[in-house]
């Protein structure tokens, strides 16, 4: 309990210092050096694919996870490996815009790529990443994986210092991917995944 109280006090002091312009000791409350972020969250997700004349759309509540590791090139500007994943279980299914029933299983998308994060005053930050993506769809007990495609991760967040190098925060995330499916009747349709989430982050920097 005492430690929690101390962390809260440190956080309040950090916020006050940011807005008051108080100088910090070197290495404290600065975005430099090694960078590590873990951010789980929840949101909403949709996956769509057009096969011939039919369009299939899956949608539902989703879980989110972002993991980033890298380092600061200059203060406040960070380059990192960025991994984001999101998934939903038993989503709603629409075929050509009409709701239908049936076992839809688990669906997931992951994006692994290169990310950039920039911290603005008051510890607001913007993250953008692009890389390779894959979507997995489970229907009637069978799992179907797409081929590798392209994916994007965009995050906007705010953090509060809780120690010299650790910050806790909250962020909004948009994760998007477009992946080619396996050939179907001579055609290769695209599987498009899009999700919006609210993430809670723990960052060391």
CORJO-V362678 format. One record per helix or strand. SS is the DSSP state (A for helix, B for strand). FROM is the first residue (numbers start at 1). LEN is the number of residues. If there is no record, write none. Layout:
ss=[SS,SS]
from=[FROM,FROM]
len=[LEN,LEN]
//
This chain:
ss=[A,B,B,B,B,B,B,A,B,B,B,B,B,B,B]
from=[2,34,54,77,92,98,106,121,124,142,149,166,184,187,190]
len=[19,18,21,13,4,3,14,3,16,4,13,15,1,1,15]
//
